[in-house]
């Protein structure tokens, strides 16, 4: 995967966002940016999902894990908006609570990948020695394995729970950010402001964390939501095959798998509604990453 160069964050290159002759132009620019992002469909959809995840206990009308066989497989109605599943659990409540679990695991796993991968990428680029070669080869070896099969192998051997799943997804994100930060940081090693900082007596760790890593934030932010979208899909895929989030914990992938057996009988709602929620989350996160990238590059 190749990455186009992003604008540097060198403080000397900062330009005040002000129109000629307009007092308070910087504030106007900030408001314009807020209005620009507030109208993006991906931002609106993602904001709704985050609100739903945070306030799930207030939004869900029923318990997401309490079965009631007397009302199993009821179609959508005024009482159960998304119907009920094979155990009589309210599908709407489970979809709402699943947003909390899926988004939390996805975001935390990506943060783990950034915390580990970004400094390693900056270190590889700055060192330019055997360490660069070793880290690059290790990243390529890890990425050579099919992601789903590798995750299935690890979860089968270690056991599937939320902590293990989160750490596993974080490890899978490490090579992505290692290689991305390395590709962005390589040309910065000889940049004038880095050379000036080196001459002024900054240590290598200071150069990496104060001058090189800050200039990789834009691509990291752009990749963050895309990685989170991939993590959400991978969580659902693993849960679909029984190796992700355990039932009855609400999770979109396991809900799709449980309801798939009943679609041939015309009972579509246990699978369709969590599938739509998964699609909306993946679309919003992926589209947000592309929007950030386009905004950074001025496209």
Secondary structure, 3 states (H helix, E strand, C coil): CCCCCCCCCCHHHCCCCCCCCCCCHHHHHHHHHHHHHHCCHHHHHHHHHHHHHHCHHHHCCCCCCCCCHHHCCCCCCCCCCCCECCCCCEHHHHHHHHHHHHHHHHHHHHHHHHHHHHHHHHHHHHHCCHHHHHHHHHHHHHHHCCHHHHHHHHHHHHCCCHHHHHHHHHHHHHHHHHHHHHHHHHHHHHCHHHHHHHHCCCCHHHHHHHHHHHHHHHHHHHHHHHHHHHHHHHHHHHHHCCCCCCCCCCCHHHHHHHHHCCHHHCCCHHHHHHHHHHHHHHHHHHHHHHHHHHHHHCC
